[in-house]
Amino acid sequence: MRTTWLGLGAALAVAWPAAAHHSFGTFLMNENIELKGVVTKFDYVNPHSWLEFDVQGSDGKTTSYRCEMRSATTLRRSGWTQEMFAPGTKITVQGSPDRTDPHACYVSTLTFADGTTLDRYGQRIDAKPTMQRAARTASGEPNIAGDWAQEQLVMTDPKGRNGTLVPLSKSTDFGVGGVPEGQKEIAGARGTAEANAGGLPLNRAPARSAVELTDAGKAAMDKLWSLPRAVRSCQQGSILSDWGGEGVNRITQSADTIKLQYGRLGLERTIYMKAAAHPANVAPTRAGHSIGKWENDVLVVDTVGFLPGTLTFGTPHSDKLHVVERFTLDPTAMTLKREYTADDPLFFTAAYTGSDTLAPSNVPFAVEACEDLTPTAKETR
């Protein structure tokens, strides 16, 4: 069943970073196929969209295929629309076959009836917004209101077969399929050991925790990974993990409150700017209770009162989680940097720290549908 990202349950949740769910899974990346058919359905969802189409063989018989594309969020930010794949559209698909399903594939290049060709990482619209914005509000604070997103990540091979993920602005700096110094090719990419061996194993071990965990934290991580992948893919994460990655977020700003809406999984939170302290009895939520203040043009936000969940990929947190964020607007580059520290005395042996940087989005905020349609979703990690 398709799920909107809003209003999900409060079970332990995984937040998948942009690169984490980019996996070639069971696809044979060292093999090529070409299929000509007619679109029957387009599932425009996260974490991966799927194109379904019918192919007529030389014997006149029709065979149905379904092939994996990027997430709905990244496709939308790249200018791809549902209308492009309306039922009845003639399409030629080039890609790599699935090693277990003869009627599934990984899309590398699409060719439409008019001859238009579009690679997997093709960009159809300008990735940068054209709208100008004021650096400060009427009352003098930095103007952080608007729709924000991290720079898109694309593979160095626009067909999505070789190399690794890099920021869109750097996509041509390393040659087709090139890998920047200090990085590695994505496991399963063409030419890697995994691809040569016939794809990644069906049951992959979970990533290591981002911080050293206590015994209680390790027990929570085991429970986390006992959930089916299809469930983990469409659950909310934390106020830290869901802010970055592919999603487009919205900030609404006033003197009394600042509202943050998360596009990736529909999380919403309110930062109370006039509160000196948290209430004595905070009702636990996924977003927690946030109070904020401006310190020399830096928005400092203190948040407590969380439901147990997942801080970031592979790292659970308890209801003792305490997060401090610092938002800084660069009025020249027009970017919004967030630095954060997360403490959890029950699950963590040390603080978790990090940062991310967002820029004004080229497409508006939206909470998009999530449904993990990967055929092996119940078998893989």
N, C-alpha and C positions, 0 to 999 in steps of 0.2 A: 504494500500500500504506500502510495506517495505521501510524504510528510512535508508540511511547510516547516521552515526552520523555527517558527515561532511556537511557543507553548509546548516544548518537549518536556519529558519527565525528568525527575530528579535523581535518576540512578547514576552510578559512576559513569563518567563520560570521557571520551577521547576527543581531543582537538587535534586534527591532522594538519601539520604545517604544509605549506605549498608544495614542498619537494617530497614530503613523506608519502603522499598518495600517488605520486608519479612513479609508478612501477610498471614494468612490462609484463609482470605476472606470468601467465602461461603462453604468451605470444612468442612465436618463433621469429625473432627480429632479423635473423640471417636469411630468411626466405621471403620472397615477394609473391604477391598474387594481384590479379587485376580482375575486377568484377563489373559488369555492365548491367544495370537494372533500373527499376522504377521504385521510388520511395513509397513505402506503405505507412511508416510511422517514424516520428522523431521524438525521443525522450530527452527533453531539454532540462536536465537535472544535474545536481552535484551528487557524488564527487566526480562522476563521469557521465557525459551524455552518450546516448546510443542511437545510431541510425539503423533503421530496419528497411530492407528493400527486397524486391523479388527479382530473381534472375531467371531468364528463360533459356534453357539449354538447346543444343542443336537438335535434340529429339522432340522439342516442343514442350517438354515438361518444365514446370516452374518450381524453383527452389528458393526458400526464404533465407535471408542472411541478416545478421545483426553485427554491427561493427562499432567499436569503441572510439569515442572522440574525447576532447578535453571537457572540463567542467562547464556547466552553464554559465557560471560567473566569469570565467576567463573568456569564453566565447562571446559573451555580451560585451565585455570590455574590449574585445578585438573587433566588434562590429558584426558578428555573426548573429543571425536572427532565425527564429522558428520558421518564418515565411520562406526562407531559402530552401527549406526541406519539406515543403507542403506535399501531402500525398499526391502521387501522380508525376512528381518531378523525375525526369530522367537523369541518371547520375552514373558516373564511372568512378569506382573506388579502387585506388591502389594502396596496398598496405602489406601487413604481415599476418599470416594465418595463426589461429589458435591451435595449440598442440593437442588439445583434448576435444574441442568442438569443431567439426569440419565446416560448420556454417557460421562461424564467428571470426572476426578479424580486428586488427588494430589499424585505424585509418592513418595513412601518411599523406595522401594527396587525393583531392576530389576534382573531377572535371564535369562541368555542367553541359547541357545540350548546346549552348551557344559557343562552346569552346573555352569558356572561362575556367582557369585552373586555380585552385586554392590549396596551398600546403597546410598541414596540420596547425602550424603556428603562424599562419598568415594573418596580417593585420589589415582590416578593411576600413578602419577609421583612425583619425589622429589619436595617438595615445595620450597626448597632453591636452588639457582643457584650454580653451581660448578666452574664457571669461576672466576679466580683471577683478581683483577684490581688494578692499581696504585692509590695511595692516592692523588698524585699531578700531575699536568700537567708539560710539559717540561719547561714552564716559571715560575713555582712555585706556581700557585694558586691551591686551592683544586680541585680535579678532580671530578666534579659532573656529567660528561657526562655519558650517558648510559640509560638503561631501568629500571624504578623504579616502585614499587607498594607497597601499604600497605599490611600487613599480612592479609591473608584470614580469614574471619570469618566463623565459622561453628557452627551448633547446638550441644549442649552437648549430644543429642541423634542423632547418625549418620543417623538414618532413618528419622530424621526431624520432629518428632511428639511431643516430650517433651522438656522442658527446655528452654534455651535461647542461644543467639549467643555469642561465645567467640573466641579469637584468635586461629588459628589452633594449635599452639604449646601448648595451654592449654586445648585442647579438651578432654583429658582423665583425667584431674585433679579433676573433680567434680562428677564423676560417670555418668552413662547413665541417661540423663535427668536432671542432677543436675543444680542448680542455684547458682552462686557465691554470697557470702555475699554482700549485697547492691544492687543486681540486682533483677529483677522480670522475671517470665516466660513471653514469648511473648504471648500477648493476642490471644486467640483462640487455644493455645497449649493444647494437651491432658491433661485433668484433670482441666483446668482452668474453671472459671465460664462461659466464653464465649463459650467454647467448649461444656460444659454440657447443655448450653441453645440452642445449635444447630447452632453455628457459629456466626460470627460477623454480625452486621446489615449492610444492603446494603449501606446505606448512613452514612458514618462516618464523624464526624466534623474534620476540618483541625487541624494540630498541632499548638501550640502557636508559635508566632514569637520568634526568638532567641534573639531579643532585643526589648525594649519598642519602639513602633512606634508613630510617630506624627499622627495627623489626616489625613494628606496627605498619610502617609505610610499605615494607616489602610484602606483607600479607595483603594489604590493600591493592598493590600492583598485581598480585596473583589473581585476585578477584576481578580486577579490571580486564585482564587478558582472557578470562574465562568467558567473557561476553562474545557473541558472534560478531564477526567483522561488520555485517550489515547493520547491526545495532550500533556499534561503535562509530560507524561512519556518519550517522545522522543524529548524534547526540550533541548537546551543547558542551563546550569546554569551559574555560575560565575567562575572566576579564582580561587576562594577559594574552593567552593564546589566540583567542578569537578576534582580537583587534587587528592583528597583522595578517599575512597571507594574501589570499586572492580577493577577499570580500571588500565591498565598498561600504564605508561607515558614515554615519551622519552625526554632527554635533550641532545642538541647538543651545544658544548661549543667552543668558540674561544675568542681571546683577545678583539675583537670589539663587538661581540654580543653573547648572549646566547639564544638559541631557545628552547621553551617548547612546546611539543606536548602532548595533553591530550587524552588518550585512551578512556575515558568514553564517551565523546560526540564530539570528534574531534576538540575541541578548539585548536587554535594555537596562540602563542604569541612570540614576540621578545623583549628581554631585551637589550637596547642599553647601552653599557658599557662606551662609550666615550662621551656621552651627559651629559652636566652639568645641563641642565634644559629641561623641556618639551617644545615643540613648542608652539607658542602663540595660534594657532588655530588648535587644535587636532580634526581630524575627528572621531566622536564617533564610537566605535566598541564594540563587546561583550568582547573582551580581553583588551581593553583600550590601553594606551600608557605607556610603562614601561622603566624606566631608572634605571641603577644599578651601584653599586660600591662595592669593597671589603673593609671591615673594620676588620682587624685582623682575616682574614680567614673566615669571615662571609659575605655572599652575601646579601646586603641590596637593596631591589627593591622597587621603588616608582612608583605607577600606578594611572593614572587619565584618563579621556576621555572615559567613559563608555556609552554604550546604556543602557536605563532602562532595568532591568531584575530581577533576583532572586539571592540574595546573598547566601542563604542556604535554606533548607527546610522550607517553610512557611514564609520566610522573603524577601520581595521585596526590591529593591534598585532603586534609581533614577539616573539621569545622573550626579549628584553631588558626587557620590561615590568616595572616595579616599582610596586606599589600600596601606599599607606598609608591606612588607614581609621580613623576615630574614631567610636565608637558611644556616644551619650549618651542615657540614659533620663530622661524627664521624669516623675517619680512622680505629679505632680498631674494632668497631661493624659493620662498613661499613653501616651506616644508614644515611639518610638525613632528618634532622628535619627542619620543617618550622614553624615559629611563625609569626602571622599576627595580624594586627589591621585594622579595616575598619570603616571609618567615613562617614556619610551621613547626612549633616545638614538638608536636606529636609525631609527625612523619619525616621531617627533615633534620639532618645533623648539622646543616649549615644553611645560610641564606642563599636563595636563588636570585641572581641579578641578570639584567639584560637591557636591551634597548631596541627600538624600531623607529623608522622614519616614514611618514606618509606625506603625500602631496595631494593637491586638489584632484579629484577624480575626473576622468573624461566622460563618465556616464553617471547618471543619478543613482542614489542609494536605492536598494531594493532588497527585500528578504526573499530569497529564492528557494525553490523546492529542492528537497534532498531525498533521494531514493537510490540505494546502492544496488545496481542492476548487474554487477559483475557476476558471471555465471558461477564462479568458484567462491563467492563471498562467504559462504558458510564453512569453507574448508581452509581458508588462508588467513594469515595474519598480516 
